[in-house]
Amino acid sequence: MKIVISANSSLAIYEQIVNQLKNAIFNHELCAGEALPSIRMLASDLEVSVITTKRAYEELEKEHLIRSVAGKGFYVCDANTDYLKEKQYRMLERKMTEILEECKKAGMEQEEILSMTEELLSDIE
């Protein structure tokens, strides 16, 4: 699994790490019991501070997605995929709402928004 940090993102670096690790767990790229890179190793690989990666891991621990084993490192927990999916949907709904509000501010009508969405979806497929 590769984590990509975007300097242009509106999200903080630790949030980008958290989101990408959550997605990897949800998509089974990271499996229950699998070891994660150490905080220092991940920081070095991503060229970010140790504090940033530590914060990302702490956030994932709070959500019970990873666990720390003293002296051994961090491991992926048995995740409740329904819970993860619901959280992902809520996050996507917030983003889509923001985008739709911007479309309305730009004067787009519903038909134009739907047409643009359909075109973009066909480009992805």
N, C-alpha and C positions, 0 to 999 in steps of 0.2 A: 504494500500500500504506500502510495506516495502522497505526501502532504504538500500542497502548493500555497504559498503565501503571496497574496496580491497587495502591492503597495497602494493600489487604487481602490481597494475595498473600503466601504464605509464601516466595516466591522473591525474591531480591535484584533490584533494578531492572535491573542489567546482564543478569541471567539472563533476565528477562522480554523484554528487547530481543533477546537472542541467540535465544531460543526462537521468537519471532515472526518474526525474519528467516529462521531455518532453515525454518520452516513455509512462508514465502513463497517460498523457493528451491525447496523440495520440491514445492510446488503450482504452480510455474511462474508465480507472480505476479511474481517477479523472475527474469529470464532471464540466462543466461551472457553476460558482457560488459557488462551493464547497470551504470551508475554508481549508487552509493549516495550519499545526502546526506553532506556533509562532517561530520566529528565535531562541529564547532561548530554547524553548522546543525541537526543532529539533536538535540543537547543543548538548543538554543534551542527547537526545536519541541516537545520533550517536557518542557521546563522541568526538566531535570536537569543535573547537573554535566558538564562536558567530560570529567572523569576517568571518569565512569560510562560514557559512550558510547565513550570510547577503550578501556576494558576490554572492552566488548561486542565491538567490532571486532577487538581482539586475540584474543579467544577464537575468533571466526569465522575469523580468519586461521590460527590454530593448527590448525584442522580443515580447512584448505584450501578453505573455502567462499567466502571473498572474498580478494582480493589488493590490496595497496597499490601504486600506481604513483606514484613520487616526483614531486611537483609537480602531480599531476593528481587524485589521490583514490583512492577504493576502488571496486573493481569485483567483480561476482559472477563466480566461477570456474565452469568447466565442472564441475558437481557430479556425483558418482556417485550417481544416484538410489537404487540398490539399497542402498548404504551408508547414505544418509540415512533410507531407509524402515526399515532394520534398527535404527538408533539410535532412531528414533521408537517403534518397537514395544517395544524394551527399556525405554524411559522409561515408556511406557504400562503395561507389565507391572508395573513397580515401583509406579506409582500405584494400579493395580487391586489389587495385593497388599495395599497399605496399607489400602485401602477395605474389602477382604474381611476383613482382620484386625479392623477396627473393627466390621464387621457381626457377626462371631463374638463379639466382646467384648460386643456389645449383646444377645446371646442369639438372634440370628436363625438360623433353619435354612436349609439349602440351598434348599429350595423357596421360602421367603420371599425370599431373595436373588435367585433367578432370576426370580420374579414381579415384584419391584421393578425389576430390570434390564429386563425386557420392557416394563413400563409406561413407564419412562423412555425407552427406545428408540422406542417408538411416539409419545411426545410430541415427540421430536426430528424424526421423519419427518413 
